């Protein structure tokens, strides 16, 4: 019993030492791996801080700078909110799209506090401001207005000319667009409403369509507009059949999907309306040709009863003899084929005569039918006379 117990104890102690050795080896291997990994990282350079030993995604400087920028942006946003309640705010203009800038174009701006222009020559009774006014844009940038004056505009309600007299128009040299301020118009007693693609000015119960939608903005009608555009723009919603035509005969389910998910701006139609089943374009698009018969009803029963012929060319490279075409004659019964090289299509008749003389002499049969694609080389007057003389 004692020997057995001591033996067991020795075995247990030995196993503990083995386990301890294994754990120590694992720890050493782990440290060696980490050291090797760190030495490998020294080869790489962070593209943000330009230091070695780490990647940009793990760069502490980058994370610190990003957090600082976020804090600054939030502080700037809060400051702008507080400043918006100040009575001494600069004039405001929301439209800043540089691609829309055209010299004679005016854009209707519901956010601009004053009419503005970059063209000093168009202003009358111009007054220079003693202290330049600040104009704040939508991107928080600030431009300076150095004066103001009056301007006369001619706009068009369709083809009818309407005169607009704008007072106190600010002169902002660095402004990208000429802006018509809706708040300034309303302050003068006019009313403005947007109806479909049109902007209507209401003065003394008279309605004038002074602007139309251009992209996401409204543009002043400084040129006559065709009546058809006004009619189409003033309509509430096109029929589902019209949208079906506009989208290349798209099915009703797909049109409904575009409408329900607001995937297309302005796509409106009555959901109760259904597509007309008698759409001619859809019917013709679904038609198909009857396939060519796999088996020929007319089969030749003897040599030279039916000859198939065709011309191939012109080839991009001439043959040694200068030929760019070749013509084939195939006997339908025997599948015997003759090929003749020709320089021009006008030589087809002479080669056919040569072929007829040869095969009729060899077979003692006569050519009865010649089948071609009715190309011009087979429809000439000389060919017709030869057919007639040979009974083909």
MARMIKOL-745222 format. One record per residue (C-alpha): x, y, z; residue in one letter. Coordinates in steps of 0.2 Angstrom, whole numbers, plus 5000, padded with zeros to 4 digits. Layout:
! residues N
XYZA
...
***
This chain:
! residues 392
500050005000X
501450125005X
502450084990X
500950114979X
500550274986X
502350344985X
502450284967X
500750374963X
501450534972X
503050534962X
502050514946X
500950654950X
502450764954X
503250724938X
501650764928X
501550934937X
503350974932X
502850924914X
501351034914X
502351174921X
503651154908X
502351154894X
501551314900X
503251404901X
503651344884X
501951414878X
502351584886X
504051594879X
503351554861X
501951684864X
503251824869X
504351774854X
502851784842X
502451964849X
504252014848X
504351954830X
502652034826X
503352204833X
504952194823X
503852164807X
502852314811X
504452424811X
504552394793X
502852484790X
502652674790X
501052754796X
500452864781X
499652994793X
500953034806X
502352964796X
503052864810X
503552674810X
502852534820X
500952544817X
499652564804X
498552724800X
497052634807X
497852614824X
498652784824X
498352884840X
498653054833X
497453024819X
496052974832X
496453124842X
496353244827X
494753164821X
493953184839X
494553364839X
493853404822X
492153334828X
492153444843X
492553594833X
491153564821X
489953534834X
490453694843X
490253784826X
488553714823X
487953774841X
488653944838X
487753964821X
486153914830X
486354044843X
486854174830X
485354144820X
484254234833X
485354394832X
484454544823X
486154594816X
486354444805X
487054464788X
486054454773X
485754264768X
485754184751X
485553994749X
485853954731X
487753924728X
487753804714X
489253864703X
488653754688X
487053854686X
487954024684X
487454104668X
487554294665X
485754324660X
484954194672X
483954234688X
483654104701X
482154104713X
482754094730X
481554064745X
482954084757X
483754244751X
483254394762X
483654524747X
483754524729X
485554504723X
486654514708X
488454514703X
488154634688X
488354814692X
487954874675X
486154824676X
485754924692X
484955094691X
485055224705X
486555134712X
487055184730X
488755134737X
488655064755X
489755154767X
490054994776X
489954844765X
488554714770X
488954534774X
488054404764X
488054234771X
487954084760X
487253904763X
488953834765X
489353964779X
490554064768X
490254254768X
490354374753X
490254564754X
488954674746X
489654844741X
488054934736X
486254924730X
485154984717X
483554954706X
483354844692X
482054814678X
481754634673X
480654564659X
479954394662X
478754294652X
477154204657X
477154084643X
477354204628X
476554354638X
477854484644X
477754534662X
478854684669X
479654664686X
480354814695X
481554764709X
482154884722X
483654884734X
484554744724X
486154704733X
487754714722X
488854564727X
490254554714X
490854374720X
489054304719X
488954154707X
487054174703X
485754314701X
484454284715X
482654344715X
482154344734X
480354274738X
480354354755X
480754524747X
479354504735X
478154454748X
478654604759X
478054714744X
476254634745X
476454504732X
476054314735X
477054174728X
476553994726X
477353834718X
476153734707X
476953574700X
478453634690X
477953814690X
478153964701X
476754084701X
476754264707X
475054334712X
474754514712X
473054594714X
472254424711X
473154404695X
474254244692X
475854254683X
476954104680X
478654184682X
479754034684X
479953844681X
480853704689X
482553674683X
483353524692X
482953554710X
482853744709X
481653864701X
482253974687X
481554144681X
480754154664X
481854274656X
481454204639X
479754154631X
479153974635X
478153874623X
476353844628X
476553654627X
477853654641X
476653754652X
475153644648X
476153484653X
476953564668X
475253634675X
474453464674X
474353374691X
474853194686X
475153094670X
474252944667X
474952774670X
474952744651X
476052894648X
477352834661X
477252664653X
477752744636X
479052854644X
479952704652X
480052604637X
478452504640X
478852454658X
477552344666X
476352414679X
477052314694X
478752394691X
478052574688X
477052554705X
478752504713X
479552654707X
478152764713X
477952684730X
479752684734X
479952864728X
481352804716X
480952944703X
480553124707X
478853174700X
478253004695X
476353024700X
474852924693X
473152864700X
473452704709X
471752644704X
472152664685X
472752504676X
473752484660X
472852464643X
473052284637X
472952344619X
474652424619X
475252404601X
477052424605X
477052284618X
476052174606X
477352194593X
478752174605X
478152004610X
477951944592X
479151814585X
479551744568X
479051574562X
480651474562X
481351414545X
480851234541X
482151104546X
481650994531X
481551054513X
479951014505X
480751004488X
482150874487X
483150844471X
483050674464X
484450674451X
486050764447X
485950954442X
484150964446X
484451104459X
486051214460X
486351324475X
487551474472X
488151624482X
489551754481X
490751794496X
491751954497X
492552074495X
494052004505X
495252124514X
496752044506X
496851994488X
497351824482X
498951804472X
498051824456X
497151984462X
495451904466X
494451974481X
492851874478X
492351694476X
490751614469X
490151434474X
489051314464X
488351164475X
487351024467X
485950984479X
485850804475X
487650754476X
488250904486X
489650924474X
490451094475X
491351204463X
492251364469X
492851494457X
493951644461X
493351814454X
494051994454X
492352074452X
490452024454X
490252054436X
491151894432X
489851784440X
488951754424X
490451694415X
490951574429X
489151504429X
489251474410X
490951384413X
490151284427X
488651234417X
489651174402X
490851074413X
489550984423X
488350954409X
489750874399X
490250764414X
488550704419X
487550714403X
486250804414X
485650984412X
485451114425X
483651144429X
483551264444X
484751394451X
484451454468X
485251614475X
484951754487X
484251864472X
485851974473X
486052104460X
487351994451X
486051864448X
484651984442X
485552064428X
484852074410X
486251964403X
485851824417X
483951834412X
484351804394X
485451664398X
484151584409X
482951594395X
484051524382X
484551374393X
482751344400X
483351364418X
***
